[in-house]
Amino acid sequence: MSDLAWNPYVRDCPTRQLLDRIGDRWTVLVIGTLHDGPLRFSEIARAVDGVSQKMLTQTLRALVRDGLATRTSYPEIPPRVEYELTDLGRSLRETLAALERWATANMEAVLEARTRADAMV
């Protein structure tokens, strides 16, 4: 199927699932955390404040399944597993970094808008 056939505005298009994945806050934060290179699960968990073990596990599995990250298991004692962005994941990181910059640059304006809207209710 050519990329012209993918249309997220069509109900059954698989791009909707992909948009759900990349629009998820944990995905954004995990991809940002993995930007500098491979990390172990515990290192990612420490870097992404507030993520539960369950959500981090689900997010990492989904990133691996979608080809955005790799999981490498090393036969050591104790066992060591590292996660790293693939080329595809790194290409998405650039887009997500722009989204992060927009969010931090515009948070004050959003908070002000929320305050005004809440005052009208």
Backbone as ProteinMPNN parsed JSONL, in Angstrom:
{"seq_chain_A": "MSDLAWNPYVRDCPTRQLLDRIGDRWTVLVIGTLHDGPLRFSEIARAVDGVSQKMLTQTLRALVRDGLATRTSYPEIPPRVEYELTDLGRSLRETLAALERWATANMEAVLEARTRADAMV", "coords_chain_A": {"N_chain_A": [[0.854, -1.176, 0.0], [0.663, 2.151, -0.902], [2.038, 5.175, 0.581], [0.212, 7.172, 0.152], [-2.208, 5.986, 0.43], [-2.65, 5.667, 3.111], [-4.687, 6.943, 5.54], [-5.445, 8.72, 8.241], [-7.895, 9.773, 8.868], [-9.788, 8.051, 8.132], [-11.767, 5.592, 9.502], [-10.894, 2.821, 9.964], [-8.21, 2.856, 9.406], [-4.86, 1.878, 9.947], [-3.082, 3.822, 10.744], [-4.226, 5.286, 12.738], [-3.893, 3.789, 15.073], [-1.153, 3.992, 15.299], [-0.888, 6.749, 15.694], [-2.171, 6.924, 18.159], [-0.268, 5.57, 19.698], [2.099, 7.191, 19.424], [1.144, 9.533, 20.422], [0.816, 9.162, 23.071], [1.575, 10.013, 26.414], [3.525, 8.604, 27.901], [4.971, 7.3, 25.939], [6.099, 9.496, 24.576], [7.76, 10.526, 26.6], [9.435, 8.327, 27.212], [10.723, 7.858, 24.759], [12.061, 10.285, 24.56], [13.769, 9.979, 26.752], [15.362, 7.856, 25.939], [16.882, 8.989, 24.012], [19.647, 9.642, 24.207], [20.981, 7.251, 24.104], [21.361, 3.659, 24.798], [19.51, 2.284, 27.553], [18.89, 0.737, 30.735], [15.968, -0.881, 32.113], [15.44, 0.02, 34.78], [16.845, 2.418, 34.797], [15.453, 3.933, 32.943], [12.997, 4.051, 34.25], [13.682, 5.597, 36.492], [14.299, 8.002, 35.238], [11.901, 8.813, 34.068], [9.781, 10.248, 35.767], [7.138, 9.207, 37.807], [6.029, 7.213, 36.201], [4.513, 4.055, 36.229], [5.607, 0.692, 36.968], [4.168, -1.164, 35.486], [3.057, 0.426, 33.389], [5.387, 1.351, 32.173], [6.524, -1.045, 31.317], [4.529, -1.898, 29.478], [4.66, 0.231, 27.647], [7.318, 0.084, 26.688], [7.269, -2.474, 25.519], [5.412, -2.015, 23.463], [6.781, -0.061, 21.972], [8.954, -1.55, 21.061], [7.585, -3.502, 19.58], [6.479, -1.902, 17.565], [8.729, -1.216, 16.208], [10.203, 0.961, 17.0], [11.999, 0.916, 19.029], [14.64, -1.138, 20.354], [15.146, -4.181, 22.135], [17.604, -5.53, 24.01], [18.971, -8.377, 25.337], [21.365, -9.421, 27.616], [23.421, -12.195, 28.273], [24.209, -12.427, 31.205], [25.14, -12.546, 34.689], [23.963, -10.733, 37.278], [21.12, -10.938, 34.995], [21.072, -8.703, 32.21], [19.255, -6.206, 30.584], [18.773, -4.046, 27.919], [17.353, -1.111, 26.458], [16.937, 0.584, 23.396], [16.7, 3.248, 21.023], [15.628, 2.705, 17.681], [16.601, 3.423, 14.266], [14.24, 4.344, 13.152], [12.846, 5.092, 15.47], [14.565, 7.14, 16.361], [14.148, 8.97, 14.328], [11.533, 9.709, 14.861], [11.893, 10.904, 17.299], [12.892, 13.458, 16.767], [10.616, 14.839, 15.899], [8.971, 14.598, 18.178], [10.517, 16.003, 20.012], [10.199, 18.59, 19.104], [7.506, 18.921, 19.73], [7.639, 18.74, 22.537], [9.174, 21.058, 23.039], [7.34, 22.996, 22.155], [5.271, 22.616, 24.011], [6.499, 23.29, 26.483], [7.224, 25.931, 25.974], [4.759, 27.148, 25.642], [3.22, 26.66, 27.875], [2.586, 28.476, 29.934], [0.782, 30.266, 28.685], [-1.284, 28.488, 28.135], [-2.063, 27.746, 30.729], [-3.022, 30.21, 31.626], [-5.19, 30.558, 29.868], [-6.771, 28.416, 30.668], [-7.391, 29.224, 33.282], [-8.924, 31.522, 32.75], [-11.071, 30.319, 31.334], [-12.1, 28.575, 33.275], [-12.995, 30.41, 35.153], [-15.225, 31.395, 33.936], [-17.132, 29.492, 34.167]], "CA_chain_A": [[0.0, 0.0, 0.0], [1.488, 3.362, -0.94], [1.757, 6.06, 1.705], [-0.95, 7.994, -0.18], [-3.399, 5.246, 0.809], [-2.818, 5.741, 4.56], [-5.467, 8.131, 5.853], [-5.911, 8.587, 9.622], [-9.273, 10.248, 9.001], [-10.632, 6.898, 7.824], [-11.952, 4.856, 10.758], [-10.142, 1.58, 10.131], [-6.817, 2.996, 8.97], [-3.932, 1.553, 11.032], [-2.345, 4.996, 11.22], [-4.85, 5.74, 13.991], [-3.211, 3.086, 16.165], [0.176, 4.586, 15.42], [-1.062, 8.068, 16.316], [-2.424, 6.673, 19.581], [1.006, 5.209, 20.316], [3.055, 8.306, 19.51], [0.524, 10.615, 21.166], [0.764, 8.773, 24.476], [2.598, 10.75, 27.169], [4.642, 7.75, 28.304], [5.78, 7.102, 24.736], [6.867, 10.728, 24.357], [8.802, 10.639, 27.623], [10.4, 7.222, 27.077], [11.544, 8.122, 23.574], [12.97, 11.369, 24.942], [14.768, 9.441, 27.675], [16.282, 6.973, 25.206], [17.544, 9.775, 22.966], [21.108, 9.667, 24.326], [21.582, 5.931, 23.989], [20.676, 2.552, 25.464], [19.332, 2.333, 29.002], [18.207, -0.382, 31.381], [14.608, -0.587, 32.571], [15.471, 0.814, 36.016], [17.318, 3.765, 34.459], [14.327, 4.616, 32.29], [12.007, 4.293, 35.304], [14.15, 6.736, 37.301], [14.282, 9.226, 34.426], [10.519, 9.183, 33.746], [9.138, 10.366, 37.07], [5.708, 8.954, 37.875], [5.572, 6.066, 35.408], [4.464, 2.812, 36.997], [6.32, -0.428, 36.347], [3.262, -1.741, 34.497], [2.961, 1.302, 32.218], [6.681, 1.369, 31.499], [6.635, -2.33, 30.627], [3.633, -1.851, 28.316], [5.175, 1.212, 26.687], [8.526, -0.464, 26.058], [6.858, -3.576, 24.631], [4.776, -1.429, 22.285], [7.82, 0.588, 21.168], [9.701, -2.628, 20.4], [6.686, -4.099, 18.585], [6.315, -0.967, 16.45], [10.012, -0.98, 15.55], [10.762, 2.246, 17.412], [13.072, 0.626, 19.983], [15.092, -2.521, 20.422], [15.387, -4.748, 23.462], [18.739, -6.433, 23.932], [19.203, -9.112, 26.571], [22.738, -9.908, 27.71], [23.483, -13.389, 29.129], [25.112, -12.168, 32.33], [24.539, -12.741, 36.002], [22.531, -10.845, 36.979], [20.775, -10.63, 33.607], [21.006, -7.277, 31.868], [18.442, -5.909, 29.407], [18.831, -2.63, 27.56], [16.457, -0.619, 25.416], [17.586, 1.628, 22.594], [15.911, 3.665, 19.865], [16.044, 2.302, 16.338], [16.637, 4.582, 13.358], [12.863, 4.826, 13.058], [12.583, 5.784, 16.735], [15.325, 8.391, 16.375], [13.499, 9.916, 13.416], [10.361, 10.208, 15.571], [12.375, 11.746, 18.406], [13.0, 14.843, 16.295], [9.257, 15.391, 15.897], [8.508, 14.7, 19.556], [11.28, 17.069, 20.665], [9.524, 19.843, 18.729], [6.284, 18.959, 20.524], [8.052, 19.072, 23.904], [9.553, 22.489, 23.058], [6.118, 23.787, 22.048], [4.544, 22.496, 25.279], [7.16, 24.068, 27.538], [7.194, 27.347, 25.597], [3.395, 27.671, 25.666], [2.494, 26.219, 29.064], [2.061, 29.643, 30.661], [-0.401, 30.739, 27.972], [-2.335, 27.483, 28.315], [-2.554, 27.871, 32.098], [-3.82, 31.444, 31.673], [-6.443, 30.284, 29.164], [-7.561, 27.544, 31.54], [-7.888, 30.036, 34.381], [-10.022, 32.34, 32.218], [-12.204, 29.454, 31.011], [-12.666, 28.07, 34.533], [-13.666, 31.525, 35.811], [-16.478, 31.642, 33.238], [-18.071, 28.391, 34.453]], "C_chain_A": [[0.898, 1.237, 0.0], [1.11, 4.275, 0.213], [0.596, 7.008, 1.415], [-2.244, 7.308, 0.243], [-3.649, 5.291, 2.32], [-3.529, 7.046, 4.895], [-6.032, 8.004, 7.27], [-7.331, 9.099, 9.85], [-10.286, 9.165, 8.633], [-10.612, 5.98, 9.043], [-11.032, 3.664, 10.945], [-8.679, 1.669, 9.699], [-5.869, 2.729, 10.14], [-3.103, 2.743, 11.509], [-2.954, 5.55, 12.502], [-4.201, 5.07, 15.196], [-1.821, 3.677, 16.391], [0.1, 5.966, 16.066], [-1.383, 7.93, 17.802], [-1.116, 6.378, 20.307], [1.903, 6.434, 20.49], [2.467, 9.514, 20.228], [0.419, 10.335, 22.655], [1.889, 9.444, 25.253], [3.783, 9.885, 27.543], [5.549, 7.467, 27.117], [6.672, 8.308, 24.498], [8.033, 10.799, 25.336], [9.845, 9.539, 27.528], [11.292, 7.448, 25.865], [12.525, 9.258, 23.867], [14.088, 10.894, 25.848], [15.804, 8.592, 26.951], [17.098, 7.711, 24.145], [19.065, 9.679, 23.013], [21.762, 8.299, 24.255], [20.854, 4.896, 24.815], [20.627, 2.731, 26.976], [18.658, 1.055, 29.48], [16.844, 0.083, 31.865], [14.627, 0.344, 33.779], [15.95, 2.245, 35.75], [16.215, 4.584, 33.798], [13.291, 4.982, 33.348], [12.41, 5.481, 36.176], [14.038, 8.048, 36.534], [12.87, 9.731, 34.147], [9.722, 9.156, 35.051], [7.639, 10.106, 36.963], [5.205, 7.778, 37.062], [5.596, 4.816, 36.286], [5.246, 1.731, 36.247], [5.468, -1.031, 35.239], [3.207, -0.889, 33.228], [4.28, 1.354, 31.453], [6.887, 0.074, 30.724], [5.785, -2.335, 29.367], [4.169, -0.908, 27.24], [6.391, 0.669, 25.956], [8.183, -1.609, 25.118], [6.25, -3.035, 23.341], [5.81, -0.747, 21.387], [8.651, -0.441, 20.411], [8.849, -3.234, 19.289], [6.545, -3.219, 17.352], [7.631, -0.632, 15.746], [10.659, 0.342, 15.909], [11.924, 2.086, 18.393], [13.46, -0.842, 19.857], [15.279, -2.905, 21.884], [16.501, -5.758, 23.3], [18.981, -7.052, 25.3], [20.613, -9.682, 26.538], [22.792, -11.091, 28.685], [24.539, -13.226, 30.222], [24.389, -12.534, 33.618], [24.916, -11.532, 36.84], [22.252, -10.474, 35.52], [20.675, -9.123, 33.394], [20.229, -7.134, 30.574], [18.528, -4.411, 29.168], [17.848, -2.328, 26.438], [17.142, 0.53, 24.714], [16.672, 1.99, 21.427], [16.491, 3.082, 18.592], [16.18, 3.567, 15.496], [15.25, 5.195, 13.219], [12.485, 5.607, 14.315], [13.311, 7.107, 16.829], [14.692, 9.42, 15.449], [12.235, 10.492, 14.056], [10.771, 11.15, 16.692], [12.464, 13.203, 17.988], [11.636, 15.533, 16.332], [8.748, 15.583, 17.32], [9.252, 15.78, 20.331], [10.66, 18.425, 20.336], [8.236, 20.001, 19.524], [6.594, 19.315, 21.979], [8.415, 20.549, 24.019], [8.316, 23.374, 23.002], [5.379, 23.784, 23.386], [5.187, 23.353, 26.368], [7.122, 25.565, 27.235], [5.808, 27.955, 25.765], [2.594, 27.296, 26.909], [1.88, 27.382, 29.818], [0.785, 30.169, 30.002], [-1.569, 29.771, 28.134], [-2.922, 27.579, 29.717], [-3.425, 29.117, 32.256], [-5.175, 31.229, 30.999], [-7.357, 29.396, 30.016], [-8.183, 28.341, 32.703], [-9.06, 30.899, 33.926], [-11.252, 31.499, 31.938], [-12.882, 28.944, 32.284], [-13.429, 29.155, 35.277], [-15.036, 31.797, 35.183], [-17.532, 30.591, 33.591], [-18.864, 28.667, 35.705]], "O_chain_A": [[1.801, 1.343, 0.83], [0.012, 4.177, 0.762], [0.045, 7.595, 2.346], [-3.27, 7.97, 0.4], [-4.754, 4.982, 2.764], [-3.036, 8.127, 4.574], [-6.993, 7.265, 7.486], [-7.905, 8.878, 10.917], [-11.491, 9.346, 8.804], [-9.544, 5.638, 9.549], [-10.439, 3.519, 12.014], [-7.99, 0.651, 9.637], [-6.053, 3.295, 11.218], [-2.484, 2.675, 12.572], [-2.264, 6.217, 13.273], [-3.984, 5.712, 16.224], [-1.376, 3.838, 17.528], [0.94, 6.308, 16.899], [-0.919, 8.73, 18.615], [-0.886, 6.881, 21.407], [2.409, 6.682, 21.585], [3.203, 10.426, 20.605], [-0.024, 11.194, 23.417], [3.035, 9.447, 24.803], [4.923, 10.35, 27.514], [6.768, 7.4, 27.272], [7.868, 8.16, 24.246], [9.161, 11.099, 24.944], [11.03, 9.797, 27.744], [12.504, 7.245, 25.946], [13.687, 9.196, 23.466], [15.226, 11.349, 25.73], [16.983, 8.604, 27.305], [17.918, 7.101, 23.458], [19.709, 9.637, 21.965], [22.986, 8.201, 24.339], [19.851, 5.2, 25.46], [21.557, 3.249, 27.594], [17.951, 0.384, 28.727], [16.594, 1.28, 32.009], [13.911, 1.345, 33.802], [15.501, 3.18, 36.413], [16.067, 5.777, 34.062], [12.765, 6.095, 33.345], [11.558, 6.285, 36.555], [13.719, 9.085, 37.115], [12.657, 10.935, 34.007], [9.077, 8.161, 35.382], [6.953, 10.707, 36.136], [4.052, 7.379, 37.221], [6.571, 4.555, 36.992], [5.507, 1.85, 35.05], [5.982, -1.37, 34.173], [3.299, -1.417, 32.12], [4.285, 1.396, 30.223], [7.374, 0.098, 29.594], [6.259, -2.73, 28.302], [4.13, -1.23, 26.052], [6.483, 0.782, 24.734], [8.75, -1.704, 24.03], [6.537, -3.537, 22.255], [5.721, -0.848, 20.164], [9.009, -0.226, 19.253], [9.337, -3.455, 18.181], [6.495, -3.718, 16.228], [7.644, 0.148, 14.794], [11.562, 0.803, 15.211], [12.731, 3.0, 18.567], [12.713, -1.665, 19.328], [15.536, -2.062, 22.743], [16.372, -6.726, 22.549], [19.171, -6.348, 26.292], [21.013, -10.335, 25.574], [22.27, -11.002, 29.796], [25.618, -13.815, 30.159], [23.186, -12.795, 33.626], [26.102, -11.322, 37.092], [23.048, -9.781, 34.887], [20.251, -8.377, 34.277], [20.491, -7.831, 29.595], [18.377, -3.61, 30.09], [17.557, -3.173, 25.591], [17.832, 1.341, 25.333], [15.954, 1.136, 20.906], [17.709, 2.98, 18.445], [15.899, 4.665, 15.977], [15.103, 6.416, 13.175], [11.87, 6.669, 14.224], [12.756, 8.091, 17.318], [14.698, 10.613, 15.751], [11.901, 11.651, 13.813], [10.05, 12.102, 16.994], [12.143, 14.093, 18.775], [11.53, 16.685, 16.754], [8.157, 16.616, 17.634], [8.675, 16.409, 21.218], [10.604, 19.308, 21.192], [7.909, 21.109, 19.95], [5.878, 20.113, 22.584], [8.02, 21.218, 24.974], [8.236, 24.38, 23.706], [4.915, 24.828, 23.843], [4.49, 24.063, 27.092], [7.001, 26.377, 28.152], [5.689, 29.156, 26.006], [1.401, 27.589, 26.982], [0.751, 27.274, 30.297], [-0.185, 30.482, 30.692], [-2.718, 30.197, 28.256], [-4.139, 27.503, 29.886], [-4.447, 29.081, 32.941], [-6.199, 31.676, 31.515], [-8.568, 29.609, 30.069], [-9.347, 28.147, 33.052], [-10.069, 31.002, 34.623], [-12.366, 31.91, 32.265], [-14.11, 28.889, 32.354], [-14.407, 28.86, 35.964], [-15.911, 32.369, 35.833], [-18.716, 30.801, 33.329], [-19.7, 27.852, 36.098]]}, "name": "protein", "num_of_chains": 1, "seq": "MSDLAWNPYVRDCPTRQLLDRIGDRWTVLVIGTLHDGPLRFSEIARAVDGVSQKMLTQTLRALVRDGLATRTSYPEIPPRVEYELTDLGRSLRETLAALERWATANMEAVLEARTRADAMV"}
